[in-house]
Amino acid sequence: MLEVDIDRTRDWDSQTDWERIAEDAVKAAFSVSSHGDLAEAPFTLSISIRLSDNQEVHELNRNWRGKDKPTNVLSFPMLEADELDGLANTDDGEVLLGDMILAYGVCASEAEEKAIPLTRHVSHLIVHGTLHLLGLDHIDEAEAEHMEALEVKALASLGIANPYSDL
């Protein structure tokens, strides 16, 4: 069973159902991944998502990645890829898959540049971040193409157009 915990700062609109958006995006990412079966596991698989501001994300990006600027989303996996494969045999009641944080200012600016709703862009970033938590990356071109294809498929299941089609 998937559990998505959301924490948000005041920057994020309180009228928007960010919890539902996050849960739908996480489920969509799982459904296209090789670990999709974990979403229905008998234990709780937990993901923590913080909807924050540029300053907090900037600090994390500088401290953890050595990049002195804010970014749209950061993912912090708690498990290595080989540990994900062994989860089906766990008898733990809850497994923390990892944490994710999004920067409101960066996300809002990117959505405005792309002329898309912020909610749609955030769905894409949560799909992207979840795939990172599931062991995928985009370090080389082949990995990037594979990850983008999974993102496009997950987003299509949410009724969201290919975000890479204009690139």
Backbone as CSV, one residue per row, in Angstrom:
resi,resn,N_x,N_y,N_z,CA_x,CA_y,CA_z,C_x,C_y,C_z
1,MET,0.848,-1.172,0.000,0.000,0.000,0.000,0.892,1.233,0.000
2,LEU,0.537,2.185,-0.828,1.272,3.442,-0.895,0.700,4.459,0.082
3,GLU,1.597,5.181,0.733,1.195,6.280,1.597,2.027,7.495,1.207
4,VAL,1.347,8.589,0.899,2.024,9.811,0.503,1.711,10.871,1.554
5,ASP,2.763,11.328,2.221,2.616,12.373,3.239,3.024,13.703,2.637
6,ILE,2.151,14.708,2.760,2.402,16.025,2.184,2.541,17.052,3.300
7,ASP,3.532,17.904,3.137,3.731,19.046,4.011,3.960,20.230,3.084
8,ARG,3.297,21.352,3.336,3.463,22.485,2.429,3.618,23.787,3.196
9,THR,4.367,24.695,2.586,4.515,26.032,3.144,3.353,26.894,2.661
10,ARG,3.286,28.099,3.181,2.187,29.013,2.819,2.240,29.479,1.379
11,ASP,3.397,29.294,0.712,3.499,29.693,-0.692,2.502,28.925,-1.558
12,TRP,2.220,27.725,-1.164,1.385,26.830,-1.963,-0.086,27.073,-1.633
13,ASP,-0.872,27.311,-2.664,-2.296,27.612,-2.564,-3.036,26.576,-1.717
14,SER,-3.710,27.049,-0.694,-4.434,26.141,0.201,-5.745,25.644,-0.414
15,GLN,-6.191,26.248,-1.500,-7.434,25.824,-2.155,-7.223,24.641,-3.089
16,THR,-5.983,24.391,-3.468,-5.664,23.287,-4.375,-5.469,22.013,-3.569
17,ASP,-5.987,20.924,-4.072,-5.867,19.625,-3.391,-4.525,18.979,-3.748
18,TRP,-3.453,19.524,-3.166,-2.111,19.033,-3.454,-1.945,17.573,-3.042
19,GLU,-2.655,17.153,-2.021,-2.567,15.755,-1.583,-3.040,14.807,-2.682
20,ARG,-4.180,15.115,-3.267,-4.709,14.264,-4.341,-3.790,14.294,-5.559
21,ILE,-3.308,15.476,-5.908,-2.404,15.612,-7.052,-1.155,14.762,-6.824
22,ALA,-0.594,14.845,-5.624,0.613,14.082,-5.304,0.341,12.578,-5.322
23,GLU,-0.734,12.157,-4.701,-1.068,10.725,-4.673,-1.285,10.179,-6.077
24,ASP,-2.001,10.914,-6.905,-2.243,10.466,-8.281,-0.935,10.366,-9.063
25,ALA,-0.048,11.354,-8.895,1.224,11.355,-9.623,2.121,10.211,-9.148
26,VAL,2.163,9.978,-7.850,2.976,8.872,-7.313,2.460,7.536,-7.842
27,LYS,1.159,7.331,-7.803,0.573,6.081,-8.313,0.853,5.905,-9.803
28,ALA,0.768,6.985,-10.559,1.036,6.909,-11.997,2.486,6.518,-12.253
29,ALA,3.414,7.076,-11.481,4.831,6.724,-11.633,5.060,5.254,-11.296
30,PHE,4.459,4.790,-10.230,4.594,3.377,-9.866,4.059,2.485,-10.969
31,SER,2.928,2.867,-11.551,2.270,2.007,-12.540,3.111,1.773,-13.788
32,VAL,4.034,2.684,-14.102,4.854,2.518,-15.299,6.247,1.980,-14.979
33,SER,6.547,1.847,-13.706,7.884,1.400,-13.310,7.951,-0.115,-13.186
34,SER,9.155,-0.623,-13.111,9.334,-2.070,-12.913,9.000,-2.479,-11.490
35,HIS,8.720,-1.517,-10.626,8.365,-1.804,-9.238,6.888,-1.524,-8.961
36,GLY,6.085,-1.517,-9.993,4.672,-1.220,-9.848,3.943,-2.118,-8.877
37,ASP,4.394,-3.356,-8.748,3.750,-4.299,-7.833,3.870,-3.864,-6.374
38,LEU,4.862,-3.064,-6.054,5.038,-2.618,-4.672,3.891,-1.726,-4.201
39,ALA,3.204,-1.088,-5.125,2.080,-0.227,-4.759,0.965,-1.015,-4.100
40,GLU,0.913,-2.310,-4.369,-0.129,-3.174,-3.798,0.427,-4.140,-2.755
41,ALA,1.625,-3.880,-2.278,2.267,-4.763,-1.298,1.490,-4.757,0.018
42,PRO,1.650,-5.815,0.819,0.917,-5.902,2.087,1.478,-4.985,3.179
43,PHE,2.574,-4.328,2.914,3.142,-3.377,3.873,2.940,-1.963,3.336
44,THR,3.152,-0.975,4.168,3.011,0.418,3.754,4.333,0.919,3.203
45,LEU,4.268,1.451,2.015,5.421,2.058,1.359,5.174,3.562,1.377
46,SER,6.007,4.279,2.126,5.749,5.685,2.399,6.698,6.616,1.639
47,ILE,6.118,7.687,1.102,6.866,8.756,0.442,6.458,10.062,1.113
48,SER,7.445,10.855,1.461,7.203,12.153,2.069,7.503,13.236,1.035
49,ILE,6.537,14.137,0.825,6.711,15.223,-0.138,6.518,16.549,0.586
50,ARG,7.507,17.408,0.456,7.427,18.752,1.032,7.307,19.758,-0.101
51,LEU,6.236,20.521,-0.064,6.022,21.612,-1.002,6.545,22.852,-0.293
52,SER,7.690,23.338,-0.726,8.405,24.358,0.021,8.684,25.591,-0.824
53,ASP,9.706,26.321,-0.430,10.060,27.546,-1.120,11.456,27.440,-1.733
54,ASN,11.821,28.420,-2.527,13.116,28.402,-3.204,14.280,28.363,-2.225
55,GLN,14.167,29.092,-1.125,15.279,29.181,-0.180,15.632,27.816,0.412
56,GLU,14.633,27.080,0.865,14.904,25.767,1.462,15.490,24.806,0.429
57,VAL,14.943,24.813,-0.774,15.438,23.929,-1.824,16.843,24.348,-2.252
58,HIS,17.091,25.640,-2.295,18.422,26.152,-2.627,19.452,25.608,-1.631
59,GLU,19.156,25.694,-0.353,20.069,25.195,0.678,20.326,23.700,0.521
60,LEU,19.279,22.940,0.293,19.438,21.489,0.111,20.238,21.177,-1.147
61,ASN,19.953,21.889,-2.215,20.657,21.664,-3.478,22.153,21.975,-3.320
62,ARG,22.455,23.036,-2.603,23.856,23.404,-2.352,24.539,22.360,-1.459
63,ASN,23.872,21.973,-0.382,24.479,21.052,0.587,24.604,19.620,0.078
64,TRP,23.630,19.151,-0.688,23.614,17.746,-1.101,24.143,17.511,-2.507
65,ARG,24.007,18.506,-3.375,24.414,18.310,-4.764,25.526,19.257,-5.204
66,GLY,25.904,20.202,-4.329,26.955,21.145,-4.671,26.540,22.158,-5.717
67,LYS,25.228,22.366,-5.881,24.717,23.324,-6.866,24.095,24.487,-6.110
68,ASP,24.683,25.666,-6.262,24.312,26.828,-5.477,23.164,27.611,-6.110
69,LYS,22.022,26.940,-6.242,20.817,27.572,-6.792,19.622,26.699,-6.448
70,PRO,18.440,27.282,-6.467,17.254,26.446,-6.259,16.979,25.637,-7.519
71,THR,16.258,24.568,-7.373,15.831,23.741,-8.495,14.370,23.391,-8.278
72,ASN,13.734,22.786,-9.259,12.303,22.519,-9.144,11.987,21.395,-8.156
73,VAL,12.706,20.277,-8.241,12.423,19.130,-7.368,13.731,18.429,-7.016
74,LEU,13.798,17.972,-5.786,14.897,17.127,-5.326,14.295,15.870,-4.723
75,SER,14.922,14.747,-4.996,14.490,13.467,-4.428,15.628,12.888,-3.607
76,PHE,15.258,12.301,-2.483,16.227,11.693,-1.583,15.799,10.258,-1.298
77,PRO,16.257,9.313,-2.131,15.881,7.909,-1.930,16.462,7.365,-0.624
78,MET,15.695,6.535,0.037,16.157,5.872,1.257,16.669,4.461,0.974
79,LEU,16.386,3.972,-0.238,16.773,2.614,-0.597,17.564,2.612,-1.896
80,GLU,18.496,1.711,-1.999,19.234,1.483,-3.244,18.371,0.614,-4.161
81,ALA,18.686,0.623,-5.446,17.899,-0.136,-6.425,17.807,-1.613,-6.059
82,ASP,18.910,-2.225,-5.611,18.870,-3.649,-5.265,18.013,-3.901,-4.026
83,GLU,17.910,-2.922,-3.136,17.038,-3.074,-1.966,15.569,-3.040,-2.377
84,LEU,15.253,-2.280,-3.426,13.871,-2.242,-3.922,13.440,-3.616,-4.400
85,ASP,14.346,-4.325,-5.060,14.019,-5.658,-5.573,13.672,-6.628,-4.453
86,GLY,14.266,-6.451,-3.287,14.028,-7.357,-2.172,12.862,-6.980,-1.288
87,LEU,12.193,-5.871,-1.577,11.104,-5.425,-0.709,9.914,-6.373,-0.685
88,ALA,9.691,-7.098,-1.742,8.541,-8.003,-1.788,8.596,-9.020,-0.655
89,ASN,9.779,-9.288,-0.143,9.938,-10.276,0.923,10.005,-9.661,2.318
90,THR,9.778,-8.370,2.437,9.910,-7.726,3.740,8.749,-8.060,4.655
91,ASP,9.040,-8.086,5.936,7.961,-8.271,6.909,7.806,-7.009,7.759
92,ASP,8.454,-5.929,7.313,8.296,-4.649,7.998,6.885,-4.129,7.758
93,GLY,6.353,-3.422,8.726,5.026,-2.848,8.568,5.029,-1.627,7.672
94,GLU,6.150,-0.892,7.695,6.256,0.312,6.873,7.683,0.463,6.379
95,VAL,7.799,0.853,5.111,9.093,1.105,4.501,9.063,2.529,3.947
96,LEU,10.042,3.334,4.347,10.141,4.686,3.817,10.941,4.633,2.527
97,LEU,10.268,4.924,1.420,10.927,4.903,0.117,11.852,6.110,-0.039
98,GLY,11.411,7.265,0.448,12.246,8.444,0.357,11.461,9.728,0.510
99,ASP,12.203,10.819,0.354,11.645,12.161,0.496,11.806,12.924,-0.799
100,MET,10.922,13.884,-0.983,10.952,14.738,-2.159,10.614,16.155,-1.690
101,ILE,11.219,17.143,-2.326,10.904,18.532,-2.006,10.822,19.323,-3.302
102,LEU,9.812,20.194,-3.383,9.616,21.047,-4.551,9.675,22.514,-4.120
103,ALA,10.268,23.343,-4.961,10.401,24.782,-4.702,9.300,25.539,-5.425
104,TYR,8.453,26.202,-4.667,7.319,26.888,-5.259,7.724,27.888,-6.347
105,GLY,8.659,28.762,-6.049,9.031,29.808,-7.002,9.529,29.253,-8.320
106,VAL,10.400,28.256,-8.246,10.930,27.647,-9.474,9.801,26.955,-10.237
107,CYS,8.985,26.195,-9.533,7.883,25.472,-10.186,6.907,26.436,-10.849
108,ALA,6.552,27.495,-10.145,5.600,28.472,-10.692,6.185,29.184,-11.910
109,SER,7.455,29.545,-11.849,8.098,30.208,-12.995,8.145,29.292,-14.207
110,GLU,8.508,28.033,-13.984,8.576,27.075,-15.096,7.200,26.857,-15.710
111,ALA,6.179,26.731,-14.866,4.818,26.539,-15.384,4.392,27.753,-16.212
112,GLU,4.709,28.936,-15.729,4.364,30.153,-16.465,5.102,30.213,-17.803
113,GLU,6.400,29.887,-17.806,7.182,29.868,-19.048,6.597,28.904,-20.064
114,LYS,6.109,27.768,-19.590,5.558,26.740,-20.468,4.086,26.987,-20.780
115,ALA,3.506,27.985,-20.139,2.090,28.323,-20.301,1.195,27.128,-19.983
116,ILE,1.499,26.485,-18.854,0.691,25.357,-18.391,0.286,25.616,-16.943
117,PRO,-0.786,24.981,-16.491,-1.180,25.151,-15.090,-0.103,24.603,-14.145
118,LEU,0.060,25.268,-13.028,1.024,24.828,-12.023,0.726,23.399,-11.576
119,THR,-0.529,23.063,-11.432,-0.888,21.715,-10.976,-0.364,20.646,-11.937
120,ARG,-0.444,20.923,-13.229,0.040,19.963,-14.227,1.559,19.824,-14.158
121,HIS,2.259,20.938,-13.993,3.717,20.904,-13.891,4.144,20.163,-12.620
122,VAL,3.462,20.415,-11.526,3.777,19.732,-10.269,3.529,18.230,-10.408
123,SER,2.475,17.841,-11.081,2.238,16.407,-11.323,3.432,15.794,-12.051
124,HIS,3.916,16.484,-13.077,5.073,15.995,-13.823,6.293,15.870,-12.908
125,LEU,6.549,16.880,-12.100,7.724,16.855,-11.227,7.622,15.766,-10.159
126,ILE,6.423,15.501,-9.675,6.260,14.426,-8.688,6.431,13.065,-9.355
127,VAL,5.945,12.895,-10.567,6.212,11.658,-11.312,7.725,11.496,-11.466
128,HIS,8.396,12.546,-11.902,9.840,12.528,-12.099,10.563,12.177,-10.793
129,GLY,10.198,12.845,-9.726,10.824,12.590,-8.435,10.575,11.188,-7.926
130,THR,9.372,10.674,-8.145,9.046,9.314,-7.717,9.886,8.294,-8.482
131,LEU,10.068,8.521,-9.769,10.910,7.607,-10.552,12.342,7.609,-10.015
132,HIS,12.819,8.758,-9.569,14.137,8.794,-8.918,14.121,7.941,-7.650
133,LEU,13.075,8.046,-6.853,12.974,7.243,-5.634,12.919,5.756,-5.947
134,LEU,12.473,5.428,-7.152,12.386,4.025,-7.583,13.650,3.570,-8.320
135,GLY,14.704,4.361,-8.217,16.002,3.944,-8.734,16.347,4.383,-10.134
136,LEU,15.495,5.149,-10.782,15.807,5.618,-12.135,16.586,6.918,-12.075
137,ASP,17.325,7.181,-13.145,18.101,8.414,-13.213,18.233,8.839,-14.668
138,HIS,18.856,9.970,-14.892,19.032,10.494,-16.247,20.444,11.027,-16.423
139,ILE,21.401,10.275,-15.901,22.800,10.685,-15.976,23.320,10.604,-17.402
140,ASP,23.021,9.510,-18.089,23.454,9.418,-19.489,22.227,9.469,-20.398
141,GLU,22.491,9.588,-21.692,21.400,9.798,-22.650,20.403,8.635,-22.696
142,ALA,20.898,7.415,-22.632,20.004,6.253,-22.676,19.088,6.236,-21.452
143,GLU,19.648,6.497,-20.277,18.836,6.558,-19.055,17.810,7.682,-19.149
144,ALA,18.244,8.826,-19.657,17.350,9.976,-19.783,16.177,9.667,-20.713
145,GLU,16.453,9.035,-21.835,15.385,8.678,-22.774,14.408,7.695,-22.152
146,HIS,14.942,6.713,-21.427,14.080,5.721,-20.762,13.202,6.393,-19.708
147,MET,13.814,7.238,-18.901,13.064,7.906,-17.836,12.005,8.840,-18.423
148,GLU,12.366,9.591,-19.460,11.396,10.479,-20.102,10.221,9.689,-20.678
149,ALA,10.495,8.553,-21.283,9.418,7.723,-21.845,8.462,7.260,-20.740
150,LEU,9.016,6.875,-19.601,8.164,6.466,-18.475,7.350,7.649,-17.959
151,GLU,7.966,8.817,-17.883,7.244,10.015,-17.442,6.077,10.309,-18.381
152,VAL,6.345,10.273,-19.678,5.304,10.564,-20.666,4.144,9.575,-20.514
153,LYS,4.471,8.310,-20.322,3.433,7.280,-20.156,2.630,7.504,-18.873
154,ALA,3.317,7.805,-17.778,2.633,8.059,-16.507,1.736,9.286,-16.616
155,LEU,2.254,10.339,-17.221,1.469,11.567,-17.357,0.261,11.360,-18.263
156,ALA,0.421,10.572,-19.310,-0.711,10.281,-20.199,-1.844,9.613,-19.420
157,SER,-1.479,8.754,-18.469,-2.511,8.090,-17.657,-3.262,9.085,-16.775
158,LEU,-2.665,10.258,-16.563,-3.306,11.329,-15.786,-3.994,12.364,-16.684
159,GLY,-3.951,12.107,-18.005,-4.548,13.046,-18.945,-3.686,14.271,-19.201
160,ILE,-2.377,14.137,-18.983,-1.443,15.256,-19.156,-0.593,14.983,-20.388
161,ALA,-0.521,15.986,-21.259,0.221,15.866,-22.510,1.721,15.725,-22.267
162,ASN,2.397,15.201,-23.254,3.852,15.016,-23.215,4.546,16.364,-22.954
163,PRO,5.227,16.503,-21.810,5.894,17.776,-21.508,7.167,17.997,-22.327
164,TYR,7.631,16.955,-23.012,8.849,17.053,-23.790,8.593,17.281,-25.273
165,SER,7.335,17.319,-25.693,7.017,17.396,-27.118,7.455,18.709,-27.761
166,ASP,7.583,19.778,-26.980,7.989,21.067,-27.537,9.495,21.272,-27.477
167,LEU,10.225,20.307,-26.919,11.677,20.481,-26.764,12.414,20.147,-28.022
